[in-house]
């Protein structure tokens, strides 16, 4: 059976590893206004507190960026260009006509030519 201290140490270690990987994989050079190196030092020196601070700050920033941009399930506003839309529909109609013509040619038996 695990001792309560071992459980806390395991949780701290998992948080430490997750935070370090998350900091390293963050796209910005200065995530949340602090250089990556400073975040790494803070998490390494104060593993539990640094990891918790990183998780709170990074999640708030991600939630703020998610709420400001359309995500899954939300319609993105679109303003189709009437000229390109009409051109697209014209090409689709031409393609459909061509496909119908080819299908009709395949269905009609070829007329035999004169026998010699």
Rosetta blueprint (number, residue, H / E / L):
1 X L
2 X L
3 X L
4 X H
5 X H
6 X H
7 X H
8 X H
9 X H
10 X H
11 X H
12 X H
13 X H
14 X H
15 X H
16 X H
17 X H
18 X H
19 X H
20 X H
21 X H
22 X H
23 X H
24 X H
25 X H
26 X L
27 X L
28 X L
29 X L
30 X L
31 X H
32 X H
33 X H
34 X L
35 X L
36 X H
37 X H
38 X H
39 X H
40 X H
41 X H
42 X H
43 X H
44 X H
45 X H
46 X L
47 X H
48 X H
49 X H
50 X H
51 X H
52 X H
53 X H
54 X H
55 X H
56 X H
57 X H
58 X H
59 X H
60 X H
61 X H
62 X H
63 X H
64 X H
65 X H
66 X H
67 X H
68 X H
69 X L
70 X L
71 X L
72 X L
73 X L
74 X L
75 X L
76 X L
77 X L
78 X L
79 X L
80 X L
81 X L
82 X H
83 X H
84 X H
85 X H
86 X H
87 X H
88 X H
89 X H
90 X H
91 X H
92 X H
93 X H
94 X H
95 X H
96 X H
97 X H
98 X H
99 X H
100 X H
101 X H
102 X H
103 X H
104 X H
105 X H
106 X H
107 X H
108 X L
109 X L
110 X L
111 X L
112 X L
113 X L
114 X L
115 X L
116 X L
